[in-house]
Every structure is written in C-alpha cells, then in structure tokens.
Amino acid sequence: MTETAPIIQFQQVSKHFDAFQVLKDINLTVQKGERIVICGPSGSGKSTLIRCINGLETYGSGDIFVKGTRVEPAGLTQVRGRVGMVFQQFNLFPHLTVIENLMLGPMRGKGMSQAEARQIAEAYLARVRIPEQAAKYPRQLSGGQQQRVAIARSLCMEPEIMLFDEPTSALDPEMISEVLDVMAELAETGMTMLVVTHEMGFARRVADRMVFMDFGEIVEVAPPQTFFTAPESPRAQDFLQKILNH
C-alpha cells in the first residue's frame, strides 16, 4: 500500500432501509490526515455514511475500503482496530469511574496490563483537558465533560481514523465549544477525521474539505472557503442560507 493511496475509499456504495434508499452510489476518497466535515439536512444519509466505515451499518452494494481492507464481516476486526468513533450520546459505563471507562478498551481489546492502560488513559484525559476528573463517575460530570471522556476513550485505542457523529448535538450550548476545541486540537495532530456536524464555525476552522449530502447523495465536495462563499449547487446554497441565518 503506497503512502498516496487513500486511507478510506467509497466506490459506488448504496444502501436501502427496506424500500427507502438512504445512500445512492457514493464515491468518496479520504487521504491520510484529511479532515472531512459532512453536512446536510436531517435524513440526508450523513450518519449512515460514516457508520458504514466501521461496520455499524451494513451497505447493500459497492465497496468500502479502510487502508486497503474491505469493510465486510471477515475484515471488521482489522478495520475497527483502526477506527475510533464518538456518538451523539456518550455511551459511558455508569458504574465505572472515568479512568476505568478509559482503561477498559486497552485492557480487553489490546491485552494491556492495568499499569499500561492507566498510563495511556491518564495521558488522553490530560489531552482532553480533564485529568482531574479521573476518579469521578459519569453522572458527576457535565455533558461536555462526558463527551470529552468519550473522545479520550476512543483515543486510548490509538486509532488512525476518528469518526464523529454529531458529537455536540446532545449538549447544552455553553458546553459545545469545549468539545469542539478538543476536536480542533486533535485535528492539529494530523489525525484523519470525518465529522458529521451542523457546527459551521468549526467546519470553517478545521475542515480540509466539506462534503454536502442531500437525499442520500453527495451533492457537492469543496474546500471550506469555496463551499461557504460560493457553493455551486442550489441545494447547498439553500441549506447554507437556512443554517447560517438560523
């Protein structure tokens, strides 16, 4: 595999939920270290698209490759070892402390000792700027803090790719910026990131490319400066007018 080969590749990917086609002939390549922000109206297929990358959703036809490995049942373990994901809901184990939530994956998934797992967990808690919360339980944290723990938990598995599915949509407005700041810092480290979000300020600041979806299709792909100032498609123009003037 050459350095120039894409780290993620969609080739003619389609998916149906019964009679409804949620993805229509998706073609997209992502290079290592790229930051892609996926936006579009609700129901346009954004979350389904990124959930297909690590096999949380199956796709009907076409091919998805992650570092040359096809996303299919036989290759899922390998793919998921390379891909971390952060959801709208934090999905932390309520009966475990913050540090225990972070240590669980490296110990069970990578066979690390407790000491090794703790060292990595503490490092990533510091990275998301809440090292002092290690001994607390999730219920003792704010929503923004819980989401930062969820990001740290994914990073503890040391993935090459991070997927974010509307990571701030469940947060109160005052907590959104603290999560986006952590994500922006992560982007600066060169992590390959695909982010589904309506936070257009974050997209302008961080994205290398904007991917606009509507009705299961990729309608437009462009750098942020082009997308926000001169979107080509009427659908993207309409979407931006609504969301930026909201």
C-alpha positions as CSV (number, residue, x, y, z in Angstrom):
1,M,0.0,0.0,0.0
2,T,1.5,3.3,-1.1
3,E,1.5,6.5,1.0
4,T,-0.6,8.2,-1.6
5,A,-3.3,5.5,-1.6
6,P,-6.5,6.7,0.2
7,I,-7.0,5.7,3.8
8,I,-10.8,5.4,3.2
9,Q,-12.4,4.7,-0.2
10,F,-16.1,4.5,-1.1
11,Q,-16.9,3.0,-4.5
12,Q,-20.4,3.2,-5.8
13,V,-21.8,2.5,-2.3
14,S,-25.6,2.2,-2.0
15,K,-27.8,1.2,0.9
16,H,-31.6,0.7,1.4
17,F,-33.7,0.6,4.6
18,D,-36.5,-1.5,3.2
19,A,-37.8,0.4,0.2
20,F,-36.0,3.7,1.2
21,Q,-32.6,4.3,-0.4
22,V,-30.5,6.1,2.2
23,L,-27.2,6.0,0.2
24,K,-27.1,6.4,-3.5
25,D,-23.9,5.5,-5.4
26,I,-21.5,7.1,-3.0
27,N,-18.0,7.7,-4.3
28,L,-15.5,9.4,-1.9
29,T,-11.8,9.0,-1.1
30,V,-10.2,10.3,2.0
31,Q,-6.4,10.7,2.3
32,K,-4.4,10.1,5.5
33,G,-4.5,13.1,7.7
34,E,-7.5,14.7,6.0
35,R,-10.3,16.4,8.0
36,I,-13.6,16.0,6.3
37,V,-16.8,17.7,7.6
38,I,-20.0,16.1,6.3
39,C,-23.1,18.3,6.4
40,G,-26.6,18.4,5.0
41,P,-30.2,18.4,6.1
42,S,-31.6,15.8,8.5
43,G,-32.2,12.4,6.8
44,S,-29.7,13.0,4.1
45,G,-27.6,9.9,4.9
46,K,-24.7,11.6,6.7
47,S,-24.7,9.4,9.8
48,T,-25.3,6.2,7.8
49,L,-22.4,7.1,5.6
50,I,-19.8,7.2,8.4
51,R,-21.4,4.3,10.3
52,C,-20.7,2.1,7.3
53,I,-17.0,2.8,7.6
54,N,-16.6,0.7,10.8
55,G,-19.4,-1.7,10.0
56,L,-22.0,-0.3,12.4
57,E,-24.3,-0.2,9.4
58,T,-24.0,-2.7,6.5
59,Y,-24.2,-1.4,3.0
60,G,-26.0,-3.1,0.1
61,S,-23.8,-2.7,-2.9
62,G,-20.4,-1.2,-3.8
63,D,-17.2,-1.3,-1.8
64,I,-15.7,0.5,1.2
65,F,-12.0,0.1,1.9
66,V,-10.1,1.2,5.0
67,K,-6.4,1.1,4.4
68,G,-6.9,-1.4,1.7
69,T,-9.1,-3.7,3.8
70,R,-12.7,-4.2,2.5
71,V,-15.3,-3.4,5.1
72,E,-17.1,-6.7,5.4
73,P,-17.6,-9.3,8.2
74,A,-14.3,-11.0,7.6
75,G,-12.3,-7.8,7.9
76,L,-14.2,-5.9,10.6
77,T,-11.9,-6.7,13.4
78,Q,-9.0,-5.3,11.5
79,V,-11.0,-2.2,10.4
80,R,-12.3,-1.4,13.8
81,G,-8.8,-1.6,15.3
82,R,-8.0,1.4,13.1
83,V,-11.2,3.4,13.5
84,G,-12.5,5.2,16.6
85,M,-16.0,6.7,16.9
86,V,-17.7,9.3,19.0
87,F,-21.5,9.4,19.0
88,Q,-24.2,11.9,20.0
89,Q,-24.7,10.1,23.2
90,F,-21.7,9.5,25.3
91,N,-22.3,5.7,26.0
92,L,-20.0,5.7,29.1
93,F,-20.4,2.8,31.6
94,P,-22.2,4.5,34.5
95,H,-20.9,2.0,37.1
96,L,-17.2,2.7,36.2
97,T,-15.2,5.7,37.0
98,V,-13.8,7.9,34.2
99,I,-10.4,6.3,34.4
100,E,-11.9,2.8,34.4
101,N,-14.0,3.6,31.3
102,L,-10.8,4.6,29.5
103,M,-8.8,1.6,30.7
104,L,-11.3,-1.0,29.7
105,G,-10.7,-0.9,25.9
106,P,-6.9,-1.1,26.0
107,M,-7.0,-4.0,28.6
108,R,-9.7,-6.0,26.9
109,G,-9.0,-5.1,23.3
110,K,-5.3,-4.9,23.3
111,G,-4.3,-7.1,26.2
112,M,-2.6,-4.3,28.1
113,S,-1.7,-4.5,31.7
114,Q,-3.6,-2.4,34.2
115,A,-0.5,-0.2,34.6
116,E,0.0,0.3,30.9
117,A,-3.7,1.1,30.4
118,R,-3.8,3.6,33.2
119,Q,-0.8,5.4,31.8
120,I,-2.4,5.8,28.4
121,A,-5.8,6.7,30.0
122,E,-4.2,9.4,32.1
123,A,-2.4,10.8,29.0
124,Y,-5.6,11.1,27.0
125,L,-7.5,12.5,29.9
126,A,-4.9,15.2,30.0
127,R,-5.2,15.7,26.2
128,V,-8.9,16.4,26.5
129,R,-8.1,18.7,29.5
130,I,-9.9,17.0,32.3
131,P,-7.2,15.0,34.2
132,E,-8.8,16.0,37.5
133,Q,-12.0,14.1,36.7
134,A,-10.3,10.6,36.6
135,A,-11.9,9.3,39.9
136,K,-15.4,10.6,39.2
137,Y,-18.4,8.7,37.8
138,P,-20.0,9.8,34.5
139,R,-23.1,11.1,36.4
140,Q,-20.9,13.6,38.3
141,L,-19.8,15.2,35.1
142,S,-21.4,17.8,32.8
143,G,-22.5,16.8,29.3
144,G,-19.4,18.5,27.8
145,Q,-17.1,16.7,30.2
146,Q,-18.7,13.3,29.4
147,Q,-18.3,13.9,25.7
148,R,-14.6,14.7,26.2
149,V,-14.3,11.5,28.2
150,A,-15.9,9.6,25.2
151,I,-13.3,11.2,22.9
152,A,-10.5,10.2,25.2
153,R,-11.8,6.7,25.5
154,S,-11.7,6.3,21.7
155,L,-8.2,7.8,21.6
156,C,-7.0,5.2,24.1
157,M,-7.3,2.6,21.4
158,E,-4.9,4.7,19.3
159,P,-7.0,4.7,16.1
160,E,-5.7,6.0,12.8
161,I,-9.1,7.4,11.9
162,M,-11.7,9.2,14.1
163,L,-15.4,9.4,13.2
164,F,-17.6,11.9,14.9
165,D,-21.4,11.6,14.5
166,E,-22.9,14.9,15.6
167,P,-20.9,14.9,18.8
168,T,-22.3,18.2,20.1
169,S,-26.0,17.8,19.2
170,A,-26.9,16.5,22.7
171,L,-25.1,19.2,24.5
172,D,-26.3,22.5,26.0
173,P,-25.0,25.5,24.0
174,E,-22.4,26.5,26.6
175,M,-20.8,23.1,26.5
176,I,-20.4,22.8,22.7
177,S,-17.3,25.0,22.4
178,E,-15.3,23.0,24.9
179,V,-15.9,19.8,22.9
180,L,-15.2,21.5,19.5
181,D,-12.0,23.0,20.9
182,V,-10.7,19.5,21.9
183,M,-11.7,18.2,18.4
184,A,-9.8,21.1,16.8
185,E,-6.7,20.3,18.8
186,L,-7.0,16.7,17.7
187,A,-7.2,17.8,14.1
188,E,-3.9,19.7,14.5
189,T,-2.1,16.4,15.4
190,G,-2.7,15.1,11.9
191,M,-5.5,12.6,12.8
192,T,-7.7,11.6,9.9
193,M,-11.2,12.8,10.9
194,L,-14.7,12.5,9.4
195,V,-17.1,14.7,11.3
196,V,-20.9,14.9,10.8
197,T,-21.9,18.3,12.3
198,H,-24.0,21.4,11.9
199,E,-21.3,23.5,13.6
200,M,-20.3,25.5,10.6
201,G,-17.8,27.7,12.5
202,F,-15.9,24.5,13.5
203,A,-16.1,23.4,9.9
204,R,-14.6,26.6,8.6
205,R,-11.8,26.4,11.1
206,V,-10.9,22.7,10.8
207,A,-12.1,21.1,7.6
208,D,-9.9,20.4,4.6
209,R,-13.0,19.5,2.6
210,M,-16.7,19.9,3.0
211,V,-19.0,17.1,1.8
212,F,-22.6,18.2,1.4
213,M,-25.2,15.5,1.2
214,D,-28.9,15.5,0.4
215,F,-31.3,12.7,-0.2
216,G,-28.6,10.1,0.1
217,E,-26.3,11.6,-2.4
218,I,-23.0,13.5,-2.2
219,V,-24.1,16.7,-4.0
220,E,-21.0,18.8,-3.5
221,V,-17.4,18.4,-2.3
222,A,-15.3,21.6,-1.9
223,P,-12.8,23.3,0.4
224,P,-14.5,25.3,3.1
225,Q,-13.6,28.7,1.6
226,T,-15.3,27.8,-1.6
227,F,-18.2,26.0,-0.1
228,F,-19.2,28.8,2.3
229,T,-18.6,31.7,-0.1
230,A,-19.6,30.2,-3.5
231,P,-21.5,26.8,-3.2
232,E,-22.2,25.5,-6.7
233,S,-25.4,23.6,-6.2
234,P,-28.8,25.2,-5.5
235,R,-29.4,22.6,-2.8
236,A,-26.2,23.6,-0.9
237,Q,-27.0,27.3,-1.4
238,D,-30.4,26.7,0.2
239,F,-29.0,24.7,3.0
240,L,-26.3,27.3,3.9
241,Q,-28.8,30.1,3.7
242,K,-31.0,28.3,6.3
243,I,-28.3,27.2,8.6
244,L,-26.1,30.3,8.6
245,N,-29.1,32.6,9.1
246,H,-30.7,30.4,11.7
